[in-house]
Amino acid sequence: MIRIQVWIHGLLHYLFVPLTLGLVISTACMETAFVWTRDGAWRLAAHFWFRLFALGWLVGIVTGYPLRAQLLSDWETIPLSSSPCSTSVAHRGGARAGDARRGRHACAVG
């Protein structure tokens, strides 16, 4: 269950952070266009997209902090799948950088 929760938080955080970064740039451009042209349509559009930016920012914060806490938690106590590859990697502490160059894979024993 915790892996699904981490996956969902990671997916939402991965989607909403770039979305909000793009929205803040486009909103700033709309505000700039309003200042230059004094056209009320730009101000209205900027206000609308800023509301979506605020919602996206809130979702990014709400998913980011629990995701950080989950990733910093003690993953040693969470059981891995029963495949030999995942258990060998877990007991070895992960694959080393030079293993792939020497022809050894993470699933190799020894």
C-alpha positions in Angstrom: 0.0 0.0 0.0 2.8 2.4 0.8 4.4 1.9 -2.6 1.2 2.8 -4.3 0.9 5.9 -2.1 4.5 6.9 -3.0 3.8 6.3 -6.6 0.7 8.5 -6.6 2.4 11.3 -4.7 5.4 11.1 -7.1 3.2 11.2 -10.2 1.1 14.1 -9.0 4.2 16.0 -7.9 6.0 15.2 -11.2 3.0 16.6 -13.1 2.1 19.6 -11.1 5.5 21.2 -10.5 6.3 21.8 -14.2 2.7 22.8 -14.8 2.9 25.5 -12.2 6.3 26.7 -13.5 4.8 27.1 -16.9 1.7 28.8 -15.6 3.6 31.4 -13.6 5.6 32.4 -16.7 2.5 32.6 -18.9 0.7 34.6 -16.2 3.6 37.0 -15.9 3.5 37.5 -19.7 -0.2 38.2 -19.5 0.3 40.7 -16.7 3.0 42.4 -18.8 0.8 42.5 -21.8 -1.9 44.2 -19.6 0.5 46.8 -18.4 1.7 47.6 -21.9 -1.7 47.6 -23.6 -4.1 48.4 -20.7 -6.5 45.9 -22.3 -8.8 44.4 -19.7 -8.9 41.1 -21.5 -5.2 40.5 -20.5 -6.0 41.2 -16.9 -9.0 38.9 -16.9 -7.0 36.1 -18.5 -4.1 36.6 -16.1 -6.4 36.4 -13.1 -8.0 33.2 -14.4 -4.7 31.5 -15.0 -3.3 32.7 -11.7 -6.1 30.9 -9.9 -5.1 27.7 -11.7 -1.5 28.4 -10.8 -2.5 28.7 -7.1 -4.4 25.4 -7.3 -1.4 23.7 -8.9 1.0 25.2 -6.4 -1.1 23.9 -3.6 -1.3 20.4 -5.1 2.5 20.5 -5.5 3.0 21.4 -1.9 0.5 18.9 -0.6 2.1 16.1 -2.5 5.7 17.2 -2.1 6.1 17.2 1.7 4.5 13.8 2.2 6.6 12.4 -0.7 9.8 13.8 0.9 8.8 12.2 4.2 8.1 8.9 2.6 11.4 8.9 0.7 13.3 9.7 3.8 11.6 7.1 5.9 13.1 3.7 6.8 12.8 1.7 3.6 14.6 -1.3 5.1 11.5 -2.3 7.0 9.3 -2.3 3.8 9.3 -5.8 2.3 10.4 -6.0 -1.3 8.9 -8.4 -3.8 10.0 -12.0 -3.7 12.1 -11.9 -6.8 15.7 -12.9 -6.4 16.9 -9.8 -8.2 15.2 -7.4 -5.8 16.4 -9.2 -2.7 20.0 -9.5 -3.9 20.1 -5.7 -4.7 18.5 -4.9 -1.4 21.1 -7.0 0.5 24.0 -5.7 -1.5 23.0 -2.1 -1.0 22.3 -1.4 -4.6 24.3 -1.8 -7.8 27.8 -0.3 -7.8 28.8 2.1 -10.6 31.5 -0.1 -12.1 29.4 -3.3 -12.2 27.8 -2.6 -15.6 31.2 -1.9 -17.2 32.6 -5.1 -15.9 29.7 -7.1 -17.2 28.1 -7.8 -13.9 24.5 -7.1 -13.5 22.6 -6.2 -10.3 20.9 -9.6 -10.3 24.1 -11.5 -10.4 25.0 -13.3 -7.2 28.5 -12.9 -5.8 
